[in-house]
Amino acid sequence: MTKKDPIAYWKANIRYVLILLAIWFVVSYGAGIIFKEELDTIKMGGFKLGFWFAQQGSLYVFVILIFVYVRLMNKLDKTYGYDE
């Protein structure tokens, strides 16, 4: 599909954003706060894993999700003919 369909393009874009934000929420809020006690039984680099996710893990996941979003959007641009 190489035709420009802005409504379908926008819906796919919003779907990607919502999925990636949900992943970030689960990692930052879930792993750092909700599941902290369970994760603290595991140590990573001398620190409890719950502490690590609350302090560093969510930032790393956010940066990774930025790269994933760029890749997804490049594919979406090609699919709908918005690439240059």
PyMOL CGO cylinders between C-alpha atoms (Angstrom):
from pymol import cmd
from pymol.cgo import CYLINDER

trace = [
    CYLINDER, 0.00, 0.00, 0.00, 1.81, 3.09, -1.20, 0.3, 1, 1, 1, 1, 1, 1,
    CYLINDER, 1.81, 3.09, -1.20, -1.08, 5.52, -1.36, 0.3, 1, 1, 1, 1, 1, 1,
    CYLINDER, -1.08, 5.52, -1.36, -1.37, 8.36, 1.11, 0.3, 1, 1, 1, 1, 1, 1,
    CYLINDER, -1.37, 8.36, 1.11, -4.21, 7.76, 3.55, 0.3, 1, 1, 1, 1, 1, 1,
    CYLINDER, -4.21, 7.76, 3.55, -3.73, 10.27, 6.37, 0.3, 1, 1, 1, 1, 1, 1,
    CYLINDER, -3.73, 10.27, 6.37, -6.50, 8.88, 8.59, 0.3, 1, 1, 1, 1, 1, 1,
    CYLINDER, -6.50, 8.88, 8.59, -5.14, 5.31, 8.53, 0.3, 1, 1, 1, 1, 1, 1,
    CYLINDER, -5.14, 5.31, 8.53, -1.61, 6.65, 8.96, 0.3, 1, 1, 1, 1, 1, 1,
    CYLINDER, -1.61, 6.65, 8.96, -2.64, 8.71, 12.00, 0.3, 1, 1, 1, 1, 1, 1,
    CYLINDER, -2.64, 8.71, 12.00, -4.51, 5.78, 13.57, 0.3, 1, 1, 1, 1, 1, 1,
    CYLINDER, -4.51, 5.78, 13.57, -1.48, 3.52, 13.19, 0.3, 1, 1, 1, 1, 1, 1,
    CYLINDER, -1.48, 3.52, 13.19, 0.76, 6.23, 14.64, 0.3, 1, 1, 1, 1, 1, 1,
    CYLINDER, 0.76, 6.23, 14.64, -1.50, 6.68, 17.68, 0.3, 1, 1, 1, 1, 1, 1,
    CYLINDER, -1.50, 6.68, 17.68, -1.68, 2.90, 18.16, 0.3, 1, 1, 1, 1, 1, 1,
    CYLINDER, -1.68, 2.90, 18.16, 2.14, 2.72, 18.23, 0.3, 1, 1, 1, 1, 1, 1,
    CYLINDER, 2.14, 2.72, 18.23, 2.37, 5.60, 20.69, 0.3, 1, 1, 1, 1, 1, 1,
    CYLINDER, 2.37, 5.60, 20.69, -0.20, 4.06, 23.04, 0.3, 1, 1, 1, 1, 1, 1,
    CYLINDER, -0.20, 4.06, 23.04, 1.45, 0.65, 22.99, 0.3, 1, 1, 1, 1, 1, 1,
    CYLINDER, 1.45, 0.65, 22.99, 4.90, 2.09, 23.66, 0.3, 1, 1, 1, 1, 1, 1,
    CYLINDER, 4.90, 2.09, 23.66, 3.60, 4.32, 26.45, 0.3, 1, 1, 1, 1, 1, 1,
    CYLINDER, 3.60, 4.32, 26.45, 1.87, 1.31, 28.01, 0.3, 1, 1, 1, 1, 1, 1,
    CYLINDER, 1.87, 1.31, 28.01, 5.16, -0.60, 27.97, 0.3, 1, 1, 1, 1, 1, 1,
    CYLINDER, 5.16, -0.60, 27.97, 6.95, 2.33, 29.58, 0.3, 1, 1, 1, 1, 1, 1,
    CYLINDER, 6.95, 2.33, 29.58, 4.22, 2.64, 32.22, 0.3, 1, 1, 1, 1, 1, 1,
    CYLINDER, 4.22, 2.64, 32.22, 4.43, -1.05, 33.10, 0.3, 1, 1, 1, 1, 1, 1,
    CYLINDER, 4.43, -1.05, 33.10, 8.21, -0.88, 33.40, 0.3, 1, 1, 1, 1, 1, 1,
    CYLINDER, 8.21, -0.88, 33.40, 8.45, 2.39, 35.32, 0.3, 1, 1, 1, 1, 1, 1,
    CYLINDER, 8.45, 2.39, 35.32, 5.36, 2.18, 37.54, 0.3, 1, 1, 1, 1, 1, 1,
    CYLINDER, 5.36, 2.18, 37.54, 4.93, -1.57, 37.68, 0.3, 1, 1, 1, 1, 1, 1,
    CYLINDER, 4.93, -1.57, 37.68, 8.53, -2.68, 38.14, 0.3, 1, 1, 1, 1, 1, 1,
    CYLINDER, 8.53, -2.68, 38.14, 9.61, 0.35, 40.14, 0.3, 1, 1, 1, 1, 1, 1,
    CYLINDER, 9.61, 0.35, 40.14, 6.63, 0.61, 42.50, 0.3, 1, 1, 1, 1, 1, 1,
    CYLINDER, 6.63, 0.61, 42.50, 4.05, -2.21, 42.33, 0.3, 1, 1, 1, 1, 1, 1,
    CYLINDER, 4.05, -2.21, 42.33, 6.40, -5.19, 41.98, 0.3, 1, 1, 1, 1, 1, 1,
    CYLINDER, 6.40, -5.19, 41.98, 9.27, -3.61, 43.92, 0.3, 1, 1, 1, 1, 1, 1,
    CYLINDER, 9.27, -3.61, 43.92, 9.12, -6.08, 46.83, 0.3, 1, 1, 1, 1, 1, 1,
    CYLINDER, 9.12, -6.08, 46.83, 9.23, -9.12, 44.56, 0.3, 1, 1, 1, 1, 1, 1,
    CYLINDER, 9.23, -9.12, 44.56, 12.01, -7.66, 42.43, 0.3, 1, 1, 1, 1, 1, 1,
    CYLINDER, 12.01, -7.66, 42.43, 14.08, -6.72, 45.49, 0.3, 1, 1, 1, 1, 1, 1,
    CYLINDER, 14.08, -6.72, 45.49, 14.76, -10.41, 46.07, 0.3, 1, 1, 1, 1, 1, 1,
    CYLINDER, 14.76, -10.41, 46.07, 16.96, -10.32, 42.93, 0.3, 1, 1, 1, 1, 1, 1,
    CYLINDER, 16.96, -10.32, 42.93, 20.23, -8.39, 42.90, 0.3, 1, 1, 1, 1, 1, 1,
    CYLINDER, 20.23, -8.39, 42.90, 21.77, -6.76, 39.84, 0.3, 1, 1, 1, 1, 1, 1,
    CYLINDER, 21.77, -6.76, 39.84, 25.23, -5.26, 40.10, 0.3, 1, 1, 1, 1, 1, 1,
    CYLINDER, 25.23, -5.26, 40.10, 24.99, -5.30, 43.89, 0.3, 1, 1, 1, 1, 1, 1,
    CYLINDER, 24.99, -5.30, 43.89, 21.68, -3.41, 43.95, 0.3, 1, 1, 1, 1, 1, 1,
    CYLINDER, 21.68, -3.41, 43.95, 18.20, -4.74, 44.47, 0.3, 1, 1, 1, 1, 1, 1,
    CYLINDER, 18.20, -4.74, 44.47, 16.40, -5.07, 41.13, 0.3, 1, 1, 1, 1, 1, 1,
    CYLINDER, 16.40, -5.07, 41.13, 13.35, -3.08, 42.28, 0.3, 1, 1, 1, 1, 1, 1,
    CYLINDER, 13.35, -3.08, 42.28, 15.60, -0.16, 43.20, 0.3, 1, 1, 1, 1, 1, 1,
    CYLINDER, 15.60, -0.16, 43.20, 17.46, -0.47, 39.89, 0.3, 1, 1, 1, 1, 1, 1,
    CYLINDER, 17.46, -0.47, 39.89, 14.23, -0.33, 37.85, 0.3, 1, 1, 1, 1, 1, 1,
    CYLINDER, 14.23, -0.33, 37.85, 12.99, 2.66, 39.82, 0.3, 1, 1, 1, 1, 1, 1,
    CYLINDER, 12.99, 2.66, 39.82, 16.26, 4.57, 39.37, 0.3, 1, 1, 1, 1, 1, 1,
    CYLINDER, 16.26, 4.57, 39.37, 17.78, 3.45, 36.08, 0.3, 1, 1, 1, 1, 1, 1,
    CYLINDER, 17.78, 3.45, 36.08, 15.72, 0.78, 34.34, 0.3, 1, 1, 1, 1, 1, 1,
    CYLINDER, 15.72, 0.78, 34.34, 12.82, 2.97, 33.34, 0.3, 1, 1, 1, 1, 1, 1,
    CYLINDER, 12.82, 2.97, 33.34, 15.21, 5.49, 31.78, 0.3, 1, 1, 1, 1, 1, 1,
    CYLINDER, 15.21, 5.49, 31.78, 16.97, 2.80, 29.75, 0.3, 1, 1, 1, 1, 1, 1,
    CYLINDER, 16.97, 2.80, 29.75, 13.64, 1.38, 28.61, 0.3, 1, 1, 1, 1, 1, 1,
    CYLINDER, 13.64, 1.38, 28.61, 12.47, 4.87, 27.60, 0.3, 1, 1, 1, 1, 1, 1,
    CYLINDER, 12.47, 4.87, 27.60, 15.56, 5.42, 25.44, 0.3, 1, 1, 1, 1, 1, 1,
    CYLINDER, 15.56, 5.42, 25.44, 15.12, 1.99, 23.84, 0.3, 1, 1, 1, 1, 1, 1,
    CYLINDER, 15.12, 1.99, 23.84, 11.47, 2.78, 23.15, 0.3, 1, 1, 1, 1, 1, 1,
    CYLINDER, 11.47, 2.78, 23.15, 12.51, 5.98, 21.37, 0.3, 1, 1, 1, 1, 1, 1,
    CYLINDER, 12.51, 5.98, 21.37, 14.62, 3.95, 18.95, 0.3, 1, 1, 1, 1, 1, 1,
    CYLINDER, 14.62, 3.95, 18.95, 11.81, 1.42, 18.51, 0.3, 1, 1, 1, 1, 1, 1,
    CYLINDER, 11.81, 1.42, 18.51, 9.38, 4.27, 17.74, 0.3, 1, 1, 1, 1, 1, 1,
    CYLINDER, 9.38, 4.27, 17.74, 11.74, 5.73, 15.13, 0.3, 1, 1, 1, 1, 1, 1,
    CYLINDER, 11.74, 5.73, 15.13, 12.05, 2.35, 13.44, 0.3, 1, 1, 1, 1, 1, 1,
    CYLINDER, 12.05, 2.35, 13.44, 8.28, 1.78, 13.50, 0.3, 1, 1, 1, 1, 1, 1,
    CYLINDER, 8.28, 1.78, 13.50, 7.60, 5.23, 12.10, 0.3, 1, 1, 1, 1, 1, 1,
    CYLINDER, 7.60, 5.23, 12.10, 10.12, 4.76, 9.29, 0.3, 1, 1, 1, 1, 1, 1,
    CYLINDER, 10.12, 4.76, 9.29, 8.31, 1.56, 8.29, 0.3, 1, 1, 1, 1, 1, 1,
    CYLINDER, 8.31, 1.56, 8.29, 4.94, 3.28, 8.58, 0.3, 1, 1, 1, 1, 1, 1,
    CYLINDER, 4.94, 3.28, 8.58, 6.15, 6.20, 6.44, 0.3, 1, 1, 1, 1, 1, 1,
    CYLINDER, 6.15, 6.20, 6.44, 7.25, 3.78, 3.72, 0.3, 1, 1, 1, 1, 1, 1,
    CYLINDER, 7.25, 3.78, 3.72, 3.98, 1.86, 3.90, 0.3, 1, 1, 1, 1, 1, 1,
    CYLINDER, 3.98, 1.86, 3.90, 1.84, 4.95, 3.41, 0.3, 1, 1, 1, 1, 1, 1,
    CYLINDER, 1.84, 4.95, 3.41, 4.15, 6.74, 0.99, 0.3, 1, 1, 1, 1, 1, 1,
    CYLINDER, 4.15, 6.74, 0.99, 5.32, 9.53, 3.26, 0.3, 1, 1, 1, 1, 1, 1,
    CYLINDER, 5.32, 9.53, 3.26, 9.01, 8.68, 3.08, 0.3, 1, 1, 1, 1, 1, 1,
    CYLINDER, 9.01, 8.68, 3.08, 11.34, 10.86, 1.07, 0.3, 1, 1, 1, 1, 1, 1,
]
cmd.load_cgo(trace, "trace")
